[in-house]
Structure formats: C-alpha cells, structure tokens
C-alpha cells in the first residue's frame, strides 16, 4: 500500500446493507428479548466500527471480549452499553468500566472481590457467568447464590444479569443442551424471578429445534447471524434469507497448461490425471485463506465453481480450470461470499466459518460497500 492506495486487487468487500438486513432479521426473531450485538475480534473480521454503525439501530447493547475493544467502540462515539465477555483482568479496569458503562462479566473470585472493594461514584452493571457444562469459564451452580447475594448487597452494582453458554449450540438435538438449560434455570432459581438472563446465542434464533421463549428480561447474544452465516444443523425457516456480509476476492494472475502426470504446488499433493489448465490466484494463508484447505475446495470464478488443486501457499492458490476456457488472466475469483458459502469452504478445511472470517489478515483491505 502506498499513500492509502492498494495496488493488489485482493480484498474483502463488506456489505453494510447485508449487515443491516441480518440485524433486522435478528430483531424480528428475538421478539421481546433484548439483543446483544457481538462485535469482538474486529467485528468477526469485518471491521468493528463499520459493524457497530450498521447494526446499532437493531441491538440494545454490544459485546466485546476485553476492555481494549470496548474502549475502541466508545471512542468512536457509540453510546450503547458494552458487555465485556471475558471480564476484567485487573481491578484497575473497573473505574473505566463504571465511567463508560462497560458491563463486565465475572467468573471467578478475584473479579468479585475487586468489584466489592471498588470505590466509585457510578455503580456497575455486572454479568454473572455460570458454568453449566461447557467448563471454560464460570461459577459452579452451588456458588451462584452467594455470588448473587454479595453483588446485590453492594452499592457498587447497578444491575445483575445471569448468563451461561451452550457447548453445542449449533447442534440443537445434542443432549447436553437440555442439561445445560436445566442447570441454568436451577442457578437462576436461587435469585430473583425477574433477574435478567442470557443463555442463547444466534443458534437459538436460527434453529428450528431450539424452542425457547424470548421474554423481555432475556438477552440474546447475536454474533454469527449478523455476519450472514447459519451454522445450525436444523435451520429454522426465516422470514428472509440471511445475506453474507464478507465477499473475499482475488485476481487470477497466471494460467498455464500442464501435462497429465505432473503435480502442482508444494509437496505435490495433487497430480493431473489429464492435460490440465491451471489458474493461479493471488491469495494465500498469509491473507487468511485456510492453509489446510483440501484439494477440491470450491472457488467461484465467472459463474463457475472450480476446485482448489495443490497445497495453499503463503500468497497464492491454484485451481483447475480445464473445463472452463472462458476463465483467463485478470478474472476475479470469489473465495467466499454471495456465490460461495463460507461454511462450505470451512468444511473443506476442517474448521468453521468463524475461524475463516476472523482470520482474514490486515494485509487484505476491507472495502465497505
């Protein structure tokens, strides 16, 4: 890049209208529930500020992973409450949270002690993370009542929200989901009946099998839905289809003929079974294209799906365009986007769409449409 000009055409196009469309669907599906727009990890790789701007009219608060992300959003002028999902790393963050209406999640004793000892003129909104079976963060069920009572008695606390996280949200039929739901209800039962709660994520809105009431005291954390992907195993019928927000594109920079029996790329992982026409595309794992994408991973060019052949390189991939003579030098390839689901590409790389979207690197410019 020179003086803000990008000469390499490889880019990630971000569709702000698609963001608003998807957020509007989430708002419609959520009913009376409140929406927490998850914009951590630079808006799942889409650009945090652009995402916040597009969805701000549809969500009641934002969620980020840690306070640095929250400060970036507040500094950009957004006034929504911001939930910090990992909570605070030190007591020094709490006065900042109180000043800016950042609402930390607490999941261990030190975080609780820091809040109880805080000296601040502004009380905090606090979220209690309950471990219902994912065993990543959170209080054990038998600890929740004491944690809740301590927070409720503190003048440092303005509101309390109980939350947990499904380990298998995309698999609505998984037996652990029901177990976790029952454990969460039990944990909430030791507190006030009207307490705010948050258990469901995008999967609760997108799944036909996740039948849970969306009531006014409940927060739904909507992340991947906003970005246009539906990863659930039994998708519900939506009022309108979701729209993919990111379109990752790169140019064809070479086309060559190779004879049958020759291999392509590092380690010779693909060998031509016939005389083949191979196109090289200017994107690779340094851009965030998955290094472990298998031979056969689809790429969309000129209305055709063509297969990846050979190992993904740092800056380039190769595809077999033998059957499509209209594909030529300078054509634009879509790696994922409206014509090619990011979930399909992720499956060929043995990963998930979240991984691909958040790993598009900084050297790929985001072009906001």
N, C-alpha and C positions, 0 to 999 in steps of 0.2 A: 504494500500500500504506500502510495506517495501523495502527501497533502490530502489525505482522505479519499483518494481515488483508488478504486480496486480494479486492477487490470485483469486479473484472473477471474473468469466468469463464474467459477464455483461459488455458490451462495445458498443461503437458507431464506426462502421467501416466507414471511409471516403475514397471515391474512387476518387483519383485525376484525373484519366483518364476520369471519368464521368464529373468532373468539366471542364476539357478542352474541352470535346465533346460538352457540353451545351454552353460554351462560344463561341465556333466556330460556332454553330448554330445561336446564337445571332448576332455575327459579320456578318454572311451571310445575315440574315434577315434585319439588320439595313441599308444595302446599303451604301450610302454616309454619313449617320449620324454618329456622334461620340457616343461612348459607355462609360457610366459611370457605373463602376462595384461597386455595393453596397455591402459593406463588414462589415457594422456596426454589433453590437451585436455579436462580435466574429465570424464574417462571418456566421450570422444566426445560430450560434451554431456549426458550422463545424470546427472552428479554423481559425482565421483571417489571420495569416501568411500563412498557407497552401493554403487557398483560393486565396490570393493575388499572391502567387507563381504560382498557376495553371492557373490563368486567365490573368496574366499580359501581355501576348503577344497579347491578343484579345481586351483589353479595352484601352481607351485613358486617363482615369483618374479613381481614386477610390472615393467612397463616404462613409463617416462615419457620426455618429450622433453628436459627440462633439470632442473637440481638443485632449483629452486624447487618444482617439482611433487613431487619426491621428498621434500623436507622436509615438505610438507603431509601426505603419506601417513604418514611416520614419526611425525610429531607426533600423528597420530590414533591411534597405538598399534599399527599393523601392523608385524610383525617380519620379514616376508619380505625377502629380498634385492631390491634395486631397481636395475634396469639403466637407465642414463641414455643414451638413444639418440643424442643429439647430442654427448655427451661434455661435458667441462668447457670453459668459456670462459676460465678463468684458473687458475693454479696455486693460488690461494687456496681453491679449492673442494675440492682433493684431501684435506686433513686432515678436512674434513667427510665426504667420501666414506668415508675409512678408518674414521672413528668410527662411522658409521651403516650400514656395509655397503651403501653405494651402489657400484655397479659401472659405471664409466664406459666408454663406447665411445671408442676412439681412432682417428682417421682422418687425422691429419697430424703433422708432425714436432714442432711445438711441444708438442702434447699428450704425445707420447712423451718428449720431453726433460723436461717437468715431472714426470712420474712417476719417471723415473730419478733425478732430483735431489731427490725428496721425502724429507723426514726425518720418519718416522712409526713408531711402535711397532707399528702394525697394518698388515699388508700388504693390498693391494687385489686384488679380482677385476677383471680387465681384459678387455674385448672388443675384438678387432681387426676393424675394418671393412675389407673387401676390395672394391675396385671391380671387379666382374666384367662391367660393361657398362651399368650404369644412369648412370654418370658424374655422380653427385650428390655423394657422399662416399666416401672410402675410399682405401686404398693400392693402388698398381698391383701386379699379380701379381709382378713381379720385385723388389718391395721387401719382400714379406711375410716371407721367410726371415730377413732382417736384423732386422726389427721383432720377430719372434717370438723370435729368439735373444737380443736385448737385454732383452726383458721376462723371459724365462726365467732369465737370469743375475742379475736384480735381486732383492734381498731385499725390495723394496717390493711385490712381486707375489705374490699367493697362488694365483691361478688364471688361466688364459688360455682364452678362447673365441673361435673364429674365426666371423665372420658376414659375410653379404652379403645383397643384396636384389634380388629379381626385379623387372624393369621392367614385365613383362607377366603378373603372377601370375594375374590373373583370366582370361587367355586362355591356357589350358594348351597349346594347339596352336601357340602363337607360336614361331617358330624360335629366337628369342633365348633362350628359356628353357633349351633344351638347351645352347646355347653357354655361358650363364652357369653352368649346373650343372657343365659340364666344366671351366670355368675355376676354379670354386670348389674342385673336387676336386683340381685341379692345385696350387692355392695351399696346400691343407691337406696335400698330399703332402710338402711340404718341412718339415713339422713332425712332431710325434709322431703315431703312428697312433691313439692313444687320446685325442687332444685333443677337447675339447668343441666342437661346431659348431652353427651356426644359420643356415639358409638359407630354410626355408619359413615362410610366414605362414598365415593362415586358409585361403587358397586351396588349400594342399596337402591340407588335411583335407576341403575341400568339393568338390574337383574329381575327377571320375571319370577324368580323363586325366592327372593329376599323380601318377604312380605312383612314390613314393619311400619307401624303408624308414624307419620311425620307430624308431631304435635308442636305447639308453639314454644314450649320450653326446650326444644331439642335443636341441636346444631348438627348439620350435615357437612362433613368436610369434603368439598368437591375439588378434586385435582385433575386426574387424567381425563375426565369427562370434558372439562373446559377446553382441553387441547385437542379434542376431537377423536379420541380413541375409546373403544369399548372392548375391554378385555374379558368380560364375564362369559362364563360357559353357557348360560341360558339367558341371552339378552331379552329384555322386555321390548314390547312394541312401543316405540317412541312417537310422539306427535309429529316429529320431523327427523330425518336422519342427522346424525352429528356430521360436522364438517371438519376434515383435517385442517389444522392451522399451519403446520410447517410443511413446506414443499422444498425438499433438498434436491438441488440440481447441479449438474456439472457438464462440461462440454466433452464431446468426442475429439480427442487430439491426435489420433492416428488410426489408420485402418490398414491391415495387411493380410495377405494370403499366406497360409502355411500348409504344407503337405500333410497328408494322413501319416500318422505315426509320430509327428513332432509334438512336444509338450509346450505348455505355456506357463510362464511365471516361475517364481521361486519354488524349488524342490520338485518341480514337475508333477504337481498334483492333478493335472488334467492333460490328457493326451487326445489329440484329434483322431477320430475314427474315420474321417473323410477329409478331403481337401476343404479347408475351412477359412472363413473370413473373420478376422478378429479385430474388434474395435477396442481402443484404449481410452479410458475416461479419466479425467483429471480430478480424482478424489481418492482418498485412501484412509488408512487408520489414523494418520496424524490429523485428519479432518473430523474424525469421529465415526467414519464408516467402519462397521464391525470387522475386526481382524479375523475373526473366526467364522465369517460368513462362508457357507459351503458352496461348492460347485452346484450350479443350478439355481442359486438365489436370483429372484427376478429383478430385472431392471427395465424401466419403461422408456422407449425411445420411438418417436414418430408414430405413436399409436400401436406399437408392438411391444410385447414382453419378450425380452431376450435373457438368456441365462449367463450368470457370472461363471467364468472359467478361469482356473488358476488361483493361486494364493493372493489375497489382498495385500498390496504393497503400501508403503508409507504414504505415497502421494497419488497412486494410480490403482485402478482395477481394469480387468479385461473381460470382455463379454463376447459371446459367439453370435455374430450377425449374419451367418452364412445364408440363412433363408430370407433375408430382407435386404436386397440390393439397394433399396432407397436410403438406407442409413449410411451416412457419409461424414467426412471430416467437418467439424464445426457444429454438427447437430447437438441438441441439448438432451441429456439423459435425466430422467427423474428417478432418484434413488428411493424416495418415498414421498407421498403426497396424495393429491386427489385421485390419481390414476393407479396408485400402488400403496396399499395399506402398510403403515409402519409395522403393524403386528405381523404381517406376512414375512416381512424382511427379518424381523426379530426371531421368528421361529426357525428360519434357516440358519441363524447364528446362535441358536440355543440360548436365547435371552428373552427379554421383554421390551415392550415399546418404551417404557420409562427410561431404560438404560440407553437406548439409542438416542432418544430425544435430548436427554440431559448431557450426553457425551459429545454432541457436535461442538467442536472446539472453537476457540476465539478467532482462529485464523479464517474461519468461514464467516463472512459478513452476513448479518441479519438485515434483510431488506423488508421493511414494513410496508405493506400494501393497504 
